[in-house]
Amino acid sequence: MNRNPLMLLPLIGLVLACGGSKEQTLTIRTAPVEIRTIVVQAEATGIIEPINVVEVKSRSSGQVTEMPVETGTLVQPGMLIVQLDTRDVQNQWNQSKADLDAAEKKLEVSEVQKKRSDDLLAAKIITAQENEAAQLDWANAQSAIVRARASLDLAQQRLDDARVTAPVRGTIIEKPVALGQVIQSGTSTAGGGTTIVKMADLTKVRARALVNETDIGQVRAGYEATVIVDAFPDRRFVGVVEKIEPQAVVQQNVTMFPVLVSLENRDGLLMPGMNGEVSIISERRVDVLAIPNEAVRSVREAAQAASILGLDPDSVQAQIRASGMGGGFGGGMGGGQRPGGNGGGQAQQVPVRTSPGYVDLLPQGGQGSAQGGQRAQGGPGGALPEVTAAQCTAIETARKAKPAAAKKVDDLQAKMRDPNADRQALNAELRTAYTELGVDANVVRACRVREMNGAQGAGAPGAATASATPASTQGGAAPTAGRRTQGGNTGGNAGASTPSRSATRTGLVFVQKPDSTWEARVVRLGTADYDYTEVVSGLQAGERVALLSVAALQMQRQSDADRMKAMTGAGSPLGGATGAGGGRGPGR
């Protein structure tokens, strides 16, 4: 049977249209949880300037007859900068010297006359009045000697001042005077005299950076800073914040504060006037677990993130509640109260709600505000006890001594994550298990809170505290224990140049399981920079998390493309021709 090829065109167009309407598979990118160094810094533009600028002036007036230095010349103390014409001052010196010589001769004559007068007075040849005149003449001769010597000394100083030398070691950065110019003295004129040169020690310079007022709160004197100038883009100059000037500078309606950064310049590469980028390091976290910022979501975005990953939003919410996010973890993130409670739930402290195992050790009695207050304070017994590193170490020792009881605690805490579990019964079993282990439940919780708040330093006690949490707890302290094993410090701050000033917070991430499914997990986060966020607890190194920002953008682009295709296909002549040529409409 022969078929007309033209009759097949509508069918081919319909097939292509149907094939083009298929949704593309959304690619979910992942990133590993890895050990990184996170640096928080405030950035600003700056200009290099010398620290101390010395204006060299002459104490004598005159014409410049010799000037051996130029701009950029490195001079040492005592090196000649300017030689002035000495004819006037030399004449003054010669006159003063002649006056001194005459005064000395006059003094000699007066001494002889005084001695002769004394002898004549003793022989009663002259009167006492005549002798007194000789005495007065001798005293006047001595006074003339003093005046002549002082005049000669001043003339010598003026003669010496005609030779201007470098007062300190430095580099000539400005030379407004030229050879043959007449300059004015800096001490005898009202205008302050003529500036011969400006010099500065350029072995140590500073960068004057204008930091935005939104970032100035992160900057303190003594913080480390790095400067990259345009002349040497591949070299980083390290300095220290010298001071923050209190007076703000407003440029184009932007308020900024000058920050002075001292820099070593032994090589002489940095020169006044150079522009550069100044980065002031306010916090550094060395060897800490970190994840990309794209992987972090708030609890309010749980439903949206679940739809991106193809998960059931209700199941994700159940996982969040099982991890403790439904209670005190909601502070500042939309989940401030326990279901069934009242306003008292808002007063719950975030550290108490770190992991399901520890929070469930609290009594499960009433749901009122008083109950919420007990949860915040650690139960009926009041606030959590103060614990020491030795007590927290004893918990790890007890777990090693009784592995069976420790495993029982781990298993019970794992069951706590089930939203349908009988938490009251599990609480009773947990108390019994802790009794068998030989540790106090409140001490365990206090050690956990102590670790999370960074109360202890790096070392074995901190590791023991982390290990006291069961390894099977996904959202609890076991991930922290893994982080301590690799990071080897509390909060990953060992070796940090500046102390941590960032409070921990909670976040939501989606972890990829071995079977390629996703698990919603509430984690505690610390310091963050532009790219990565520190993970305080809740994750282990090597786990992979979903990059939801990229996936959301991809989904949005795909949705826009599908909508554009639908609009184009509905109104195109080809689409209409296909429907007409095929002889069937969409509804037939």
Helices and strands as residue ranges (DSSP letters): G 5-7, H 8-20, E 30-32, E 34-50, E 53-57, E 62-66, E 74-75, E 80-84, H 87-122, H 128-161, E 163-165, E 170-174, E 182-183, E 195-200, E 204-212, G 216-218, E 224-229, E 237-244, E 249-251, E 254-264, E 275-292, G 293-295, G 299-301, H 302-309, H 313-322, G 343-347, G 350-353, H 356-359, H 369-377, H 389-401, H 403-415, H 423-437, H 441-452, H 460-467, H 478-487, G 490-492, E 505-512, E 518-528, E 532-537, E 544-546, H 548-571, H 573-582
